[in-house]
Amino acid sequence: MRAILCLLFSLMAGSLLAQDKPQDHQLTVHTFKQTTLDELRSDYLLFLPVEFEKKSEKRWPLILFLHGAGERGSNAWTTDIHGPAKYIADHLEFPFVMVSPQCPSNQVWSTRVLLALLDEVVNSYNVDTNRIYLTGLSMGGFGAWDLALAAPGRFAAVIPICGGGEDLIPDLARLGYTTPREKELLKTLPVWAFHGGKDTVVRPEESDRMIGALRDLGNTNANLTIYPEAQHNSWDQTYTNSQIYTWLLQHKNPRK
């Protein structure tokens, strides 16, 4: 697989300095940078399917993965520790483009940065815009909820893991997602949340509250799986389960 040394977006974008790969599979490190009134920037890992270049006319589904708080920093390879990357290492036939951005130290996920990065990747690679999927764990689970609520029309399906919404906001109505268009988008957005029943870091009630709020809007495809004995790490059971990737591919986005 080719290694992309740099990407151009708006004014400029450059690749990271060379770093050792922790695993021998098809992930490459990139840097996204956009300058408008302020600078939007994110280092990220990119996985391209084995036949991506061979099937140059094919449009590929994409997964945007958001890591947890422990992987924040300035070394994008740390986003390889958890999540779909571990599954990819044993399944190189993985049929998705995967983008794993890194959140800087002492920050939380920015929807502006993530949406700009998503635009960059879509414009640079053969991505099927009807099959863009979103997932994240822990802090990334919160980020996935925030991004899905901010731009529900961008995603064909969402899998938030041990996440939730803002602590002081008990329901979606108080988030301000009350326009007819946003309500309709949220009513039809497929969401499958996962949580550990014994999680004391992020209580399972967080996922239950968010799924309940979607159901209150009339969403009949909002589901929650609780692992009764799992603690905070409910992501290993989820990302190593091939059924979630099958479930993602069952959904295309009619809401754009």
LINTAQUI-V233359 format. One record per residue. N is the residue number from 1. SS is DSSP state (2 for helix, 1 for strand, 0 for the rest). PHI is phi in degrees with one decimal (999 if undefined). D_LAST is the distance of its C-alpha to the last C-alpha in Angstrom with 2 decimals. Layout:
# LINTAQUI-V233359
((N,SS,PHI,D_LAST) (N,SS,PHI,D_LAST))
This chain:
# LINTAQUI-V233359
((1,0,999,31.69) (2,0,-67.2,31.66) (3,0,-103.3,31.81) (4,0,-83.9,29.81) (5,0,-85.5,32.12) (6,0,-158.2,29.89) (7,0,-126.6,26.48) (8,0,-103.0,26.01) (9,0,-146.5,23.37) (10,0,56.9,24.12) (11,0,-80.0,27.85) (12,0,-169.4,28.64) (13,0,-153.0,28.02) (14,0,-135.3,30.79) (15,0,-84.2,31.44) (16,0,-70.8,33.38) (17,0,-61.3,37.09) (18,0,-58.0,38.09) (19,0,-136.9,38.06) (20,0,-69.9,39.31) (21,0,-81.4,36.85) (22,0,-74.4,37.48) (23,0,-137.1,36.40) (24,0,-93.1,36.73) (25,0,-149.1,33.28) (26,0,-85.6,30.56) (27,1,-113.4,29.19) (28,1,-128.6,29.60) (29,1,-93.2,29.53) (30,1,-136.3,27.63) (31,1,-125.2,27.35) (32,1,-104.1,24.43) (33,1,-146.0,25.56) (34,1,-133.5,24.10) (35,1,-115.8,26.34) (36,0,-122.6,25.24) (37,0,-72.6,27.23) (38,0,-136.9,27.56) (39,1,-97.2,27.11) (40,1,-107.3,24.23) (41,1,-145.8,25.59) (42,1,-157.8,25.18) (43,1,-80.5,27.20) (44,1,-156.2,25.43) (45,1,-91.7,26.28) (46,1,-126.8,24.47) (47,1,-111.8,24.93) (48,0,-114.4,24.41) (49,0,-56.3,25.12) (50,0,-54.5,28.65) (51,0,-97.9,27.70) (52,0,-59.2,25.03) (53,0,-75.9,27.39) (54,0,-63.8,29.04) (55,0,-98.4,25.90) (56,0,-68.2,24.75) (57,0,-92.0,22.49) (58,0,-77.5,20.55) (59,0,-97.9,17.04) (60,1,-104.5,17.42) (61,1,-66.9,15.48) (62,1,-129.8,15.73) (63,1,-113.2,17.03) (64,1,-99.7,17.28) (65,1,-109.5,20.52) (66,1,-112.0,22.06) (67,0,-77.4,25.84) (68,0,-91.4,28.24) (69,2,-62.9,30.66) (70,2,-68.7,33.40) (71,2,-101.5,31.65) (72,0,-66.4,31.17) (73,0,146.6,33.20) (74,0,-127.5,33.62) (75,0,-121.2,33.93) (76,2,-61.6,30.60) (77,2,-65.8,32.44) (78,2,-67.9,32.79) (79,2,-71.2,29.12) (80,2,-84.9,30.45) (81,0,-70.2,32.65) (82,0,-122.4,30.33) (83,0,87.3,27.05) (84,2,-61.1,25.70) (85,2,-58.1,28.00) (86,2,-66.8,30.97) (87,2,-68.3,29.53) (88,2,-60.7,28.78) (89,2,-56.5,32.43) (90,2,-105.4,33.56) (91,0,-139.9,30.78) (92,0,-68.2,30.42) (93,0,-82.4,28.63) (94,0,-45.2,25.58) (95,0,-91.2,22.68) (96,1,-116.7,20.18) (97,1,-73.6,19.99) (98,1,-125.6,20.73) (99,1,-118.0,20.65) (100,1,-121.4,23.07) (101,1,-71.9,23.42) (102,0,-112.8,26.58) (103,0,-81.9,26.91) (104,0,-63.3,30.09) (105,0,-56.1,33.14) (106,0,62.7,33.38) (107,0,-123.7,29.75) (108,0,-118.4,26.68) (109,0,-63.8,23.11) (110,0,-103.9,21.51) (111,2,-64.4,17.79) (112,2,-62.0,18.28) (113,2,-65.0,19.97) (114,2,-64.3,17.61) (115,2,-69.1,14.47) (116,2,-67.5,16.74) (117,2,-62.2,18.13) (118,2,-59.7,14.87) (119,2,-60.4,14.19) (120,2,-60.5,17.81) (121,2,-67.1,17.71) (122,2,-60.4,14.69) (123,2,-76.1,16.59) (124,2,-99.7,19.84) (125,0,-131.6,19.33) (126,0,-79.6,18.00) (127,1,-101.5,14.97) (128,1,-80.7,12.63) (129,1,-69.3,9.20) (130,1,-85.1,8.17) (131,1,-133.0,11.03) (132,1,-105.3,11.17) (133,1,-118.5,13.35) (134,1,-129.7,15.13) (135,1,-151.2,18.73) (136,1,-170.3,21.78) (137,1,-124.7,25.29) (138,0,55.2,27.42) (139,2,-55.6,26.58) (140,2,-70.1,23.56) (141,2,-67.0,22.78) (142,2,-63.2,22.83) (143,2,-62.9,20.72) (144,2,-65.2,18.09) (145,2,-61.1,18.09) (146,2,-60.5,17.97) (147,2,-68.6,15.09) (148,2,-63.5,13.00) (149,2,-73.7,14.02) (150,2,-75.7,13.49) (151,0,-142.5,9.88) (152,2,-63.5,8.70) (153,2,-79.1,4.93) (154,2,-85.2,6.45) (155,0,-118.6,8.49) (156,0,-82.3,9.27) (157,1,-168.2,12.53) (158,1,-135.2,14.95) (159,1,-126.2,18.77) (160,1,-87.6,20.68) (161,1,-118.8,24.42) (162,0,40.2,27.21) (163,0,-118.7,25.07) (164,0,172.7,24.33) (165,0,-106.6,23.53) (166,0,-59.4,25.75) (167,0,-59.0,29.26) (168,0,-92.1,29.82) (169,0,-115.7,26.68) (170,0,-79.2,27.30) (171,0,-155.8,24.09) (172,2,-66.8,20.50) (173,2,-58.9,21.68) (174,2,-77.1,23.82) (175,2,-73.9,21.05) (176,0,93.9,19.85) (177,0,-87.4,16.51) (178,0,-123.5,17.67) (179,0,-70.9,15.63) (180,2,-55.8,14.48) (181,2,-63.7,10.77) (182,2,-66.2,11.24) (183,2,-60.9,13.47) (184,2,-65.8,11.25) (185,2,-64.2,8.62) (186,2,-70.1,11.84) (187,2,-67.1,13.46) (188,0,-112.8,11.35) (189,0,-83.3,11.03) (190,1,-69.0,13.83) (191,1,-133.7,16.42) (192,1,-127.8,19.85) (193,1,-95.2,22.19) (194,1,-131.5,25.66) (195,1,-157.6,28.75) (196,1,-83.7,32.50) (197,0,-66.4,34.63) (198,0,-110.1,37.27) (199,0,-71.4,35.08) (200,0,-104.8,37.03) (201,0,-85.0,34.95) (202,0,-125.1,31.74) (203,0,-62.6,32.67) (204,2,-60.4,30.79) (205,2,-60.6,30.47) (206,2,-62.8,27.69) (207,2,-65.6,25.37) (208,2,-61.6,26.72) (209,2,-65.2,26.00) (210,2,-69.0,22.35) (211,2,-64.6,21.77) (212,2,-61.2,23.87) (213,2,-65.3,21.85) (214,2,-64.7,18.64) (215,2,-63.9,20.82) (216,2,-63.4,22.22) (217,0,-77.5,18.86) (218,0,106.3,18.85) (219,0,-75.4,16.94) (220,0,-95.7,18.92) (221,0,-121.4,17.50) (222,1,-110.6,18.75) (223,1,-129.6,21.89) (224,1,-132.8,24.62) (225,1,-111.1,27.30) (226,1,-105.9,30.47) (227,1,-88.5,33.01) (228,0,-56.0,36.22) (229,0,-99.3,38.39) (230,0,-77.0,35.97) (231,0,-96.3,36.29) (232,0,-68.4,33.83) (233,0,-77.8,33.20) (234,0,-106.3,30.87) (235,2,-83.1,28.85) (236,2,-61.4,31.41) (237,2,-62.7,31.33) (238,2,-79.3,27.56) (239,2,-73.1,26.86) (240,0,-91.2,29.78) (241,0,-94.8,28.56) (242,2,-61.3,27.06) (243,2,-64.3,25.50) (244,2,-69.8,22.72) (245,2,-73.3,21.58) (246,2,-62.5,21.89) (247,2,-61.7,19.82) (248,2,-57.8,16.98) (249,2,-67.3,17.08) (250,0,-74.0,16.96) (251,0,-113.0,13.30) (252,0,-117.3,10.36) (253,0,-96.6,6.71) (254,0,-94.7,5.98) (255,0,-100.8,3.81) (256,0,-66.9,0.00))
